[in-house]
Amino acid sequence: MKKNVIVQILMLFLYCNVATSLVAKSSSKEKAGKDVWVTVFVHGSFSLKPHLTLSNAMNVIFDRIQDSVYYRSTEINRRDPFFYKNQVMMDFGLHKIDFQHPNKEQAARIITASYDRISQYAGNAPSDEYYAFGWSGLVSHKLRYLEAGILYQQLSEVVKNIKKQGKNPKVRIISYSHGGNLSIQLGAVHVTKTPAEQFSIDELYLLGTPIQIETDYLINSPLFKRIYNFYSKADSIQKLDFFSFKRFFSNRKFTERKNFQLPEKLTQIRLEIIDYTPKDINSTIPFPRDEKILRKHFKKCHYDPGHFELWFMGWTILSYRKNFPLNPLPIIDFLPIIVEDLHNNPDISNDLIIKLLPYKETMEIYNYKKFVHHQHLVTEKPFLPKNLMEDLATTALRYEPTNYNLETYNRKMYDAIAIAQFEYNQLHRLKVSEFKKIKRDKENKKDMNQGRNVVNLQKKKKHTKQGFLS
């Protein structure tokens, strides 16, 4: 009898402890609040192609572009909503994207809507916190740092507001080209803030970012929890940044060197896309699943993404191929499905090759090994089904702008240069005339002062002998 009583007491004691721990866990979850993902898109720089002269190149290398035609013309184009029609770009600063109501004026809306849909397909919770950060788009190390400070400040306000609502903010930044270098500069801004002002960036995505030794070490900043660097061998523009005395050209990947180690939080991914097209364009053979028939009647094609296919819609004036398998969507829309469960497999390294195979609705993951031609397949996982891809493409094409063409694009680019050149010439004339006026005034003043102090040498001064006390 006594044993039964003791057992009952012990059972009651254990029950109370378990109940208390469960209540504590539930209360701690309530205190932590719901996770809210804040996704920020950061666009790249404006094209330097119309400005590639020796003088402009030297101005960019020495980072002294403020009083130049390049600076002013880029500012004019950057404020023109025409350039918002083909990429995630809005006005200056941090602006929320209304992706629930896409239109033909802002490609940011349909790109974000497609991203969110693919994200939900990958198993992520839906989100209504999407932003676009607009910056000058100028190739300038100094300006990128200053504008990174603006992004940090505005993003910290968003984080604070979410915390005030009792929720837990999770920050994701998706950046393209030199927008990636601006995002990396957030690490330099982070150290200037007090602990109360600091926050974390849970995921940083870099796409086609020219990797520079001037700022690459900033990926070790505690600001970034996880970093994904996406690159492609077909992206020739990524390596063309030569505007520095510290290196010849930029790189596609982060590489270790003395006093700089790559962190475990960094994952580098080389993207490849493989698809098949019929050898006979008039053939009516349905797409086969059998590999032998496939190779017999279809031609294997490599469509590794180019620089503009990473970020822009298929209707862009820039180099986006019409036969690109993901047309009209940019690579950024597919990031959620590409990185899904990437870190749950212990066999997957931090340096990868991922091959997208839309025809098989799968993707293959390889561990990158230098000087190894035949990479070893680590795993194969599902990509988007064909019907979903077609639906996404059809939906996106509804918002293709009607008044977006090469003639208008070139006119706006070169009109801005003409306006900037005219303003620059007028300003130069004003400066020259002002300089001449100041010079004349100085000369006149000097002549007047000399006129007062003229001595008549013909009149000799009479000297008289005077006593000491006279």
C-alpha positions in Angstrom: 0.0 0.0 0.0 2.8 2.4 0.9 4.5 1.6 -2.3 1.4 2.5 -4.3 1.2 5.8 -2.5 4.9 6.6 -3.2 4.5 5.7 -6.9 1.4 8.0 -7.1 3.3 10.8 -5.4 6.2 10.4 -7.8 3.9 10.3 -10.8 2.1 13.5 -9.6 5.5 15.2 -9.1 6.6 14.3 -12.7 3.3 15.4 -14.1 3.6 18.8 -12.5 7.2 19.2 -13.8 6.2 18.3 -17.3 3.2 20.6 -17.2 5.3 23.5 -15.9 7.9 23.0 -18.6 5.2 22.9 -21.3 3.6 26.1 -20.0 7.1 27.8 -19.8 7.8 26.8 -23.4 4.5 28.0 -24.6 4.8 31.3 -22.8 8.3 31.8 -24.1 7.0 31.2 -27.7 4.3 33.8 -27.0 6.9 36.2 -25.8 9.1 35.6 -28.9 6.1 36.1 -31.2 5.5 35.1 -34.7 8.4 35.2 -37.2 7.9 37.8 -39.9 10.3 37.7 -42.9 11.3 41.0 -44.4 12.6 40.6 -47.9 14.5 43.5 -49.5 15.6 43.6 -53.1 18.6 45.8 -54.0 19.1 46.6 -57.7 22.5 46.9 -59.5 24.3 49.9 -61.0 23.3 51.7 -64.2 25.2 50.8 -67.4 28.6 52.5 -67.8 28.7 51.6 -71.5 27.7 55.0 -72.8 30.3 56.6 -70.5 33.3 54.5 -71.3 35.9 57.1 -72.0 39.4 57.5 -70.6 38.5 60.5 -68.5 35.4 58.8 -67.1 37.4 55.7 -66.3 40.0 57.6 -64.4 37.3 59.5 -62.5 35.7 56.2 -61.5 39.0 54.7 -60.5 39.9 57.7 -58.3 36.3 57.9 -57.1 35.7 61.5 -58.1 32.6 61.4 -60.2 30.5 64.0 -58.4 31.1 66.8 -60.9 30.8 64.7 -64.1 28.4 64.1 -66.9 28.2 60.5 -65.8 27.0 61.4 -62.4 24.3 63.8 -63.6 23.0 61.7 -66.5 22.7 58.6 -64.3 20.8 60.7 -61.8 18.3 61.8 -64.5 17.8 58.2 -65.7 17.6 56.8 -62.2 14.6 59.0 -61.5 12.8 58.0 -64.7 10.0 55.5 -64.0 10.6 54.0 -67.5 13.5 52.0 -66.0 11.2 50.5 -63.4 9.4 48.4 -66.0 11.9 45.6 -66.4 13.4 44.9 -62.9 13.0 45.3 -59.2 13.6 49.0 -59.0 11.5 51.8 -57.5 12.2 55.3 -56.2 15.2 56.2 -53.9 15.1 54.7 -50.5 13.2 51.7 -49.0 9.7 51.3 -50.5 7.2 48.5 -49.8 6.2 46.5 -52.9 2.4 46.1 -53.5 2.8 42.6 -55.1 -0.9 41.8 -54.6 -1.7 44.3 -57.4 0.8 43.9 -60.3 0.8 46.4 -63.1 2.7 47.2 -66.2 4.6 50.2 -64.8 6.6 48.4 -62.0 8.1 45.0 -62.8 8.9 44.8 -59.0 5.3 43.8 -58.4 5.1 40.8 -60.7 8.6 39.6 -59.9 7.8 39.7 -56.2 4.4 38.0 -56.8 6.2 35.2 -58.6 8.9 35.0 -55.9 6.3 34.7 -53.2 4.3 32.0 -55.1 7.5 29.9 -55.6 8.5 30.5 -52.0 5.1 29.1 -50.8 5.5 26.1 -53.2 8.9 25.4 -51.5 7.1 25.2 -48.2 7.7 28.7 -46.8 5.0 30.7 -45.0 3.4 33.5 -47.1 4.8 37.0 -46.4 3.6 40.6 -46.9 6.8 42.3 -46.1 8.6 42.9 -49.4 10.6 46.0 -50.1 12.7 47.5 -52.9 15.7 49.7 -51.9 16.5 52.4 -54.5 20.0 53.8 -54.7 22.0 56.0 -57.1 23.3 53.1 -59.2 26.6 54.9 -59.6 29.9 53.0 -59.7 31.5 54.6 -56.6 32.9 52.9 -53.5 32.3 56.0 -51.4 28.7 56.4 -52.5 27.9 52.7 -51.9 29.1 53.1 -48.3 27.0 56.2 -47.8 23.9 54.6 -49.3 24.4 51.4 -47.3 24.1 53.7 -44.3 20.7 54.9 -45.5 19.6 51.3 -46.1 20.7 50.3 -42.6 18.9 53.1 -41.0 15.6 52.6 -42.9 15.7 48.9 -42.4 16.3 49.2 -38.7 13.1 51.3 -38.5 11.2 48.4 -40.2 12.7 46.0 -37.7 11.8 48.1 -34.7 8.2 48.5 -35.9 7.8 44.7 -36.2 9.2 44.2 -32.7 6.8 46.8 -31.3 4.0 44.6 -32.7 5.3 41.7 -30.6 6.6 39.8 -33.6 10.1 38.5 -34.4 11.6 40.1 -37.6 13.7 37.9 -39.9 15.6 39.9 -42.6 16.5 38.6 -46.1 18.3 40.8 -48.6 18.4 39.8 -52.3 20.9 41.9 -54.2 22.2 42.1 -57.7 25.5 43.1 -59.3 26.9 46.2 -57.5 23.8 46.2 -55.3 25.5 43.2 -53.7 28.6 45.3 -52.9 26.3 47.9 -51.4 24.7 45.2 -49.2 28.1 43.9 -48.2 29.0 47.5 -47.0 26.2 47.0 -44.4 28.9 45.1 -42.5 31.0 48.3 -42.3 28.0 50.3 -41.2 27.1 47.7 -38.5 30.3 48.3 -36.5 29.5 52.0 -36.2 26.2 51.4 -34.4 25.5 50.9 -30.7 24.2 47.5 -29.6 20.7 49.0 -29.2 20.8 50.1 -32.9 22.2 46.8 -34.3 20.1 44.0 -35.8 20.8 40.9 -37.9 20.4 39.9 -41.5 19.4 36.3 -41.5 20.0 35.7 -45.3 22.0 37.7 -47.8 21.9 36.7 -51.4 24.4 38.0 -53.9 23.7 37.5 -57.6 26.3 38.4 -60.3 28.1 40.6 -57.7 31.7 41.6 -58.8 33.7 40.3 -55.8 36.2 42.9 -54.8 39.1 42.6 -52.3 38.3 46.1 -51.1 35.2 44.8 -49.3 35.1 41.0 -49.5 36.3 40.7 -45.9 33.0 42.3 -44.7 31.2 38.9 -45.2 32.7 37.9 -41.8 30.7 40.6 -40.1 28.4 39.3 -37.4 25.6 41.2 -39.1 25.2 38.4 -41.6 24.0 35.0 -40.4 24.0 33.2 -43.8 25.3 34.3 -47.2 24.6 32.8 -50.6 26.8 33.9 -53.6 25.3 32.9 -56.9 27.4 33.1 -60.1 27.5 31.7 -63.6 30.3 31.0 -66.1 28.1 32.7 -68.8 28.1 36.0 -66.8 31.0 37.9 -68.4 30.0 41.3 -67.0 30.6 40.2 -63.4 34.3 40.1 -63.9 34.7 43.4 -65.8 35.0 45.7 -62.8 38.6 47.0 -63.2 38.1 50.3 -61.4 40.7 49.9 -58.7 44.4 50.1 -58.2 44.3 47.1 -55.8 43.4 44.5 -58.5 43.0 44.0 -62.3 39.5 42.7 -62.4 36.7 41.6 -60.1 36.0 37.9 -59.3 33.0 35.6 -59.4 33.8 33.9 -56.1 35.1 34.8 -52.7 38.6 33.2 -52.2 40.8 32.9 -49.2 44.1 34.7 -48.8 46.4 35.7 -46.1 44.5 37.0 -43.1 41.1 36.3 -44.8 39.3 33.0 -44.2 35.9 32.1 -45.7 33.3 31.7 -43.1 31.1 28.6 -42.7 28.0 30.7 -43.2 29.0 31.4 -46.8 27.7 29.1 -49.6 28.9 29.7 -53.2 26.7 28.3 -56.0 27.5 28.1 -59.7 24.3 27.9 -61.6 23.9 25.9 -64.8 20.7 25.3 -66.8 20.3 22.3 -69.2 17.4 21.8 -71.6 16.6 20.0 -74.8 15.3 21.3 -78.1 14.0 19.2 -81.1 16.6 18.5 -83.7 13.9 18.9 -86.3 11.9 22.0 -85.7 9.0 20.5 -87.6 8.9 17.4 -85.6 5.7 16.5 -83.7 7.3 13.9 -81.4 6.2 14.5 -77.8 8.9 15.2 -75.3 10.1 11.7 -74.2 11.1 10.6 -70.7 13.4 7.9 -72.1 17.0 9.1 -72.3 17.8 7.2 -75.5 14.9 8.6 -77.5 15.6 12.0 -76.0 19.2 12.1 -77.2 18.1 10.7 -80.6 15.5 13.3 -81.5 16.5 16.3 -79.2 19.5 18.4 -78.9 21.1 19.1 -75.5 21.5 22.8 -74.9 23.3 24.7 -72.1 21.6 27.9 -71.0 23.8 29.1 -68.1 22.3 32.4 -67.0 23.8 35.6 -68.2 24.2 38.7 -66.2 20.8 40.2 -67.1 18.9 36.9 -66.8 19.7 36.8 -63.1 17.6 39.9 -62.4 15.6 41.3 -65.3 12.3 40.3 -66.9 12.4 38.6 -70.3 11.1 41.8 -72.0 14.1 43.8 -71.0 16.0 45.7 -73.7 19.2 44.1 -72.4 20.6 40.7 -73.1 17.8 38.3 -72.1 17.6 35.3 -74.5 14.1 34.6 -76.0 14.8 30.8 -75.8 16.0 31.0 -72.1 14.1 28.1 -70.4 12.9 30.3 -67.5 11.7 33.1 -69.8 10.3 35.6 -68.9 11.2 35.3 -65.2 14.6 36.2 -63.7 16.7 33.7 -61.6 15.9 35.6 -58.4 12.4 34.2 -58.5 13.7 30.7 -58.1 16.0 31.2 -55.1 13.5 29.7 -52.6 13.3 26.4 -54.4 17.1 26.3 -55.1 18.2 26.7 -51.5 15.4 24.6 -50.0 16.8 22.0 -47.6 20.3 22.8 -48.9 21.8 22.6 -45.4 20.0 19.5 -44.2 22.2 17.2 -46.2 25.6 16.7 -44.6 27.2 15.5 -47.9 26.6 19.0 -49.5 29.5 21.3 -49.1 29.7 25.1 -49.1 31.0 25.3 -52.7 28.4 23.9 -55.2 27.4 23.5 -58.7 23.6 23.3 -59.2 22.2 22.2 -62.5 18.6 23.1 -63.2 16.9 20.6 -65.5 13.5 22.0 -66.3 12.7 19.2 -68.8 13.1 16.6 -66.0 11.5 19.0 -63.4 14.5 18.3 -61.2 17.9 19.8 -60.2 21.2 18.2 -59.6 23.6 19.2 -56.9 27.4 18.7 -57.2 30.2 19.6 -54.8 32.6 21.9 -56.7 36.1 20.6 -56.9 38.8 22.5 -58.7 40.5 20.9 -61.7 38.0 18.1 -61.7 36.2 17.8 -65.0 33.6 15.2 -64.1 32.0 16.3 -60.8 30.4 13.8 -58.5 26.6 14.0 -58.2 25.6 14.5 -54.5 21.9 14.5 -54.8 19.0 15.2 -57.1 15.9 17.0 -55.8 12.6 18.3 -57.4 12.4 21.6 -59.3 9.2 23.3 -60.3 6.6 21.2 -62.3 6.1 22.2 -65.9 2.5 23.2 -65.4 3.5 25.6 -62.6 6.3 27.0 -64.8 3.9 27.7 -67.6 1.3 29.3 -65.3 4.0 31.6 -63.8 5.1 32.6 -67.3 1.6 33.2 -68.6 0.7 35.3 -65.5 3.9 37.4 -65.9 3.4 38.1 -69.6 0.1 39.8 -68.8 2.1 42.6 -67.3 4.6 43.1 -70.2 4.7 46.9 -70.9 3.4 47.9 -74.3 5.4 51.1 -74.7 8.8 49.6 -73.8 11.2 49.3 -76.7 14.8 49.8 -77.8 14.2 53.1 -79.5 12.7 54.7 -76.4 15.4 53.1 -74.2 18.3 54.5 -76.2 16.6 57.9 -76.6 16.2 58.3 -72.8 19.8 57.2 -72.2 21.4 59.6 -74.7 19.0 62.4 -74.0 20.0 62.3 -70.3 23.7 62.4 -71.4 22.9 65.4 -73.7 21.1 67.3 -70.9 23.9 66.5 -68.4 26.5 67.7 -71.0 24.6 70.9 -71.6 24.3 71.6 -67.9 28.0 70.7 -67.4 29.0 73.1 -70.2 26.8 75.9 -68.8 28.3 75.4 -65.3 31.8 75.3 -66.7 31.1 78.7 -68.5 29.8 80.2 -65.4 32.8 79.0 -63.4 35.2 80.4 -66.1 33.4 83.8 -66.2 33.3 84.0 -62.4 37.0 83.1 -62.2 37.8 85.9 -64.8 35.6 88.4 -62.9 37.4 87.6 -59.6 40.8 87.9 -61.4 39.8 91.3 -62.9 38.5 92.6 -59.5 41.8 91.6 -57.9 43.8 93.3 -60.6 41.7 96.5 -60.3 42.0 96.5 -56.6 45.8 96.1 -56.9 46.1 99.0 -59.3 44.0 101.2 -57.0 46.3 100.3 -54.1 49.4 101.0 -56.2 47.9 104.4 -57.3 47.6 105.6 -53.7 51.2 104.7 -52.9 52.9 106.4 -55.9 56.0 108.4 -54.9 57.1 111.5 -57.0 60.8 110.9 -57.4 61.4 114.4 -59.1 60.6 116.2 -55.8 63.5 115.8 -53.5 62.7 116.0 -49.8 64.5 118.9 -48.1 66.6 117.8 -45.1 67.4 120.4 -42.3 69.7 120.1 -39.5 67.8 119.8 -36.3 69.0 119.5 -32.8 68.3 116.5 -30.6 65.7 118.3 -28.5 64.2 120.5 -31.3 
